[in-house]
Amino acid sequence: MKPFATILLFAFAISGCSNQTFDSKNDDVAVAPVDRTAMVGERPVRIGFDGPRFDACAAYATVINIGPGEDARLSVRNAPADSAEEVDALAAGSGVAMCQETGGWIGIVYPQEEGELGSCGTGSPVPSVRDYDGPCRSGWVRDDYLKLIAG
């Protein structure tokens, strides 16, 4: 009985990989695949992953490699995806707290305007993992635009 169950599970897994779906009322009519890149919603940056004995965010970095010119800025997005909404932009040299990493994206916390990063509360422990709720700004940037300073 186990080989049959294994084959059945494998068949279900393969069928879920298809790019085409079919209308449930008429199996002959193909329905366009869903564009998942357009469905990215806001994802808050979380802090406190290292536990209650360590800083809320484990590392600090500066923005680098954003291109030539004084007007070049790094897009800060509201979720870890290129299709997510841009909520802000940072200049080269801006300091950020690196709080969370996922798939080439870093959840960052940074001060309003050109304020002090120390006022953001990320250098102190928090009791448990939670969404960052201020007083500074937060968002997501590509990890290849940050230079690790400490952490």
N, C-alpha and C positions, 0 to 999 in steps of 0.2 A: 504494500500500500504506500510506503514512503516514496518509492520512485515515481509513482503516479502523481502524488502531491507535489513533488519537486518539479516535475514537468509542467504541471498546471500553474504553479507559481511563476515559473520561467515564462510561460506563454502570456500570462497577465502582465508581467514586467515588460516584455517586448511590445505588447499592444499599447502600453502607455507611452512608448517612445515615438509614436507616429506623429508627424507634423500635421496630418490631415485629420479632421473630425467629420462625422457624418450626422446629418439631421436624424433625430430619433424616430420621426414619423416616416421617413423615406431614406432607406440605406443607400440609395443610388445618388443622392444629392450631397456633394461635398460642401462643407462650411469652411470659410476662411479661418486660418489659425488665429489665435488671440495674440495681439501685440502686447507682451508683458512689460516692455520697456516704458509704455505710456502709463502704467499703473503704479508707479513708485509714489508712495505716500511718505509723509514725514516720519522720521525715526529719530527720537531723542538720543542724545549722547548720554551714556551711562558712566557713572564713576564708582569707585570703591572696589574694584575687582581684586585688589591685593589684600583685602581684609582690614579689620579695624585697627591694626597696629601700624599701617603704612599710609602714605599720602593717598588722597582720593584719586589722583592721576599719577601714574608711575614715571612719566618722563616729560621733559621740556625740550622744545625745538624752535628753530627759526625757519621762516619761509625762504626758500631758495628756488633757483632754476625756473623762474616764471616768464622769462623772455626779455628781450631788449626794450629799452625805453622806460621813462619814468612813469608812464601810465599803465605799465604791465601790472596786472593784479592776479592773484590766485582766487578762483571761484570757491566760495564756501557754500555747500549745498545742504538742504534739509534732510537728506538721506544719503546713504553710501551708494550712489549711482550717478552716472553721467546724465541720465534723463531726469534726475531730481531737480526741484526748483532751486535756483541760485538765490541765496538769502543775504549774501554779503560778498565782499572781495577784500583780500589782504595784500598789502605791499610787501616786497622783498624785505627781509630783515625783521618782520613782525614776529614777536614772541608768542608762542602758544603752548598750552598744556596738552600733552597727548594722553588721552584717557581710555580709548577703546580702539581696537583694530578689527577689521573684518574685510577680507577679500581685496586687499590693496587700498583700502580706505582707512583713514584715521579719524576718529571722533575727537574733536578738539574743543577746548575752552580758551577764550581769549578776551582781553579787556575791551570795554567800550572805548571808542576813539583810540588815543595813544596812551591809555592808562597803564597802571602797574599790574602785571600778571599776578603778583602776590595778593592783590585784593580780591581775586576770584574765588578763594577758598579751596583751591585744588591741592595746595601744599599741606593740608591738614587731613588727618584720618576722618573717615565717616563710618558709622556703625555697620552699614551693610551696602550692598550694591543698590544703586538707585539712579533715576534720571537726574541729570544736572538741572537745577532750577534757579540758577543765578547766584550772584548779581551780575555776572559777566555774560557774554554771548557764547553760543556754542553752535557747532555744525560739523560737516564732514568735508575732508579734502583728500586728494590723492596722496599716498604716502611718498611718492617720488619727488614731491615738492617741499619736503621737510628735511632739515638737517638736525639730527639729534645733538642736543647740548648736554643734557644730564638725564640720567635714568637708566 
